[in-house]
Amino acid sequence: MTAQRPEFALFIPSGFVEIPPKIDESCFRALAVELSILFGLEPDAEIDQGIAETTVMLATTAAAAQAGGSSYTAAGFFRSPDDLNRPIMALVTCFCLESEHTSANVAIAGLEKVHRSTANGPVEIVELPVGPAVVAQSVTAGGIAVGADTVEIAEHAITAWIPGTKVVLGLAVTSNNTEDWPYVADLARGIFDTFEWVDAPV
């Protein structure tokens, strides 16, 4: 499917569902039906507890992403190429930040300097079809309460910082799946390659 916004467009592969920033009852049901189809169920099947809980989780995630400045959110569900019983969930978010850079090269130099000093993973300058971008990876430790216990998790992120006209867009793909992170990162790079500005970039 193709995600389109006034400022940019990108191609999101199958396995992803776009999450609207605000979900009313009809949107909730539509998202639940889309998830049911994605998980191999009939579109007119009853929404069971598992689908309902997943839909609530995605709605909460999208709301949090929007509160943080995201203008687009999509979630993807896959099975590990190494273990078909191991699920993978990946989240795509887009953040557009105003910038006063005078050229793409100036923006790239500043982005590289900032992310090399703050990222705890690889940082590189890449040439996307749309132009140069700084791609940074990071890992953030966290935990999820499960009863009286806390399960430690690590959120992996890979973000392409792409300069445009008076903006810098952060196109991020995140996942808590450590075992399959290399696959998710490769998927992210494929998404980065599809990005284009609707208006002419710098």
Solvent accessible surface area in square Angstrom, and as a share of the most:
residue,aa,sasa,rsa
1,M,85,0.38
2,T,88,0.51
3,A,2,0.01
4,Q,98,0.44
5,R,65,0.24
6,P,104,0.65
7,E,79,0.36
8,F,1,0.00
9,A,9,0.07
10,L,2,0.01
11,F,100,0.42
12,I,0,0.00
13,P,32,0.20
14,S,100,0.65
15,G,14,0.13
16,F,9,0.04
17,V,3,0.01
18,E,57,0.25
19,I,4,0.02
20,P,42,0.26
21,P,66,0.42
22,K,159,0.67
23,I,45,0.23
24,D,88,0.45
25,E,155,0.70
26,S,79,0.51
27,C,46,0.27
28,F,59,0.24
29,R,125,0.46
30,A,61,0.48
31,L,6,0.03
32,A,0,0.00
33,V,36,0.21
34,E,70,0.31
35,L,0,0.00
36,S,4,0.03
37,I,93,0.47
38,L,58,0.29
39,F,85,0.35
40,G,68,0.65
41,L,77,0.38
42,E,119,0.53
43,P,69,0.43
44,D,124,0.64
45,A,38,0.29
46,E,156,0.70
47,I,44,0.22
48,D,76,0.39
49,Q,133,0.59
50,G,42,0.41
51,I,9,0.05
52,A,31,0.24
53,E,98,0.44
54,T,27,0.16
55,T,0,0.00
56,V,80,0.46
57,M,76,0.34
58,L,0,0.00
59,A,23,0.18
60,T,87,0.51
61,T,35,0.21
62,A,2,0.01
63,A,50,0.39
64,A,66,0.51
65,A,15,0.12
66,Q,75,0.33
67,A,93,0.72
68,G,58,0.56
69,G,45,0.44
70,S,8,0.05
71,S,57,0.37
72,Y,4,0.02
73,T,9,0.05
74,A,0,0.00
75,A,0,0.00
76,G,0,0.00
77,F,38,0.16
78,F,60,0.25
79,R,155,0.57
80,S,0,0.00
81,P,84,0.53
82,D,98,0.51
83,D,56,0.29
84,L,124,0.62
85,N,132,0.68
86,R,61,0.22
87,P,97,0.61
88,I,9,0.05
89,M,60,0.27
90,A,1,0.00
91,L,27,0.13
92,V,0,0.00
93,T,11,0.06
94,C,0,0.00
95,F,51,0.21
96,C,47,0.28
97,L,92,0.46
98,E,163,0.73
99,S,24,0.15
100,E,156,0.70
101,H,29,0.13
102,T,119,0.69
103,S,38,0.24
104,A,19,0.14
105,N,117,0.60
106,V,81,0.46
107,A,9,0.07
108,I,11,0.05
109,A,62,0.48
110,G,36,0.35
111,L,26,0.13
112,E,42,0.19
113,K,159,0.67
114,V,82,0.47
115,H,29,0.13
116,R,137,0.50
117,S,92,0.59
118,T,99,0.57
119,A,28,0.22
120,N,103,0.53
121,G,27,0.26
122,P,86,0.54
123,V,15,0.09
124,E,64,0.29
125,I,85,0.43
126,V,30,0.17
127,E,134,0.60
128,L,13,0.06
129,P,106,0.66
130,V,32,0.18
131,G,15,0.14
132,P,34,0.21
133,A,0,0.00
134,V,0,0.00
135,V,1,0.01
136,A,9,0.07
137,Q,31,0.14
138,S,38,0.24
139,V,62,0.35
140,T,84,0.49
141,A,93,0.72
142,G,38,0.36
143,G,43,0.41
144,I,89,0.45
145,A,83,0.64
146,V,86,0.50
147,G,79,0.76
148,A,113,0.87
149,D,100,0.52
150,T,94,0.55
151,V,75,0.43
152,E,156,0.70
153,I,50,0.25
154,A,27,0.21
155,E,79,0.35
156,H,18,0.08
157,A,18,0.14
158,I,0,0.00
159,T,18,0.11
160,A,0,0.00
161,W,44,0.15
162,I,2,0.01
163,P,8,0.05
164,G,0,0.00
165,T,74,0.43
166,K,141,0.60
167,V,32,0.19
168,V,11,0.06
169,L,0,0.00
170,G,0,0.00
171,L,0,0.00
172,A,10,0.08
173,V,0,0.00
174,T,24,0.14
175,S,6,0.04
176,N,79,0.40
177,N,17,0.09
178,T,72,0.42
179,E,110,0.49
180,D,0,0.00
181,W,24,0.09
182,P,87,0.54
183,Y,91,0.35
184,V,4,0.02
185,A,9,0.07
186,D,95,0.49
187,L,52,0.26
188,A,0,0.00
189,R,77,0.28
190,G,39,0.37
191,I,3,0.02
192,F,2,0.01
193,D,71,0.37
194,T,49,0.29
195,F,3,0.01
196,E,99,0.45
197,W,28,0.10
198,V,73,0.42
199,D,98,0.51
200,A,85,0.66
201,P,60,0.37
202,V,85,0.49
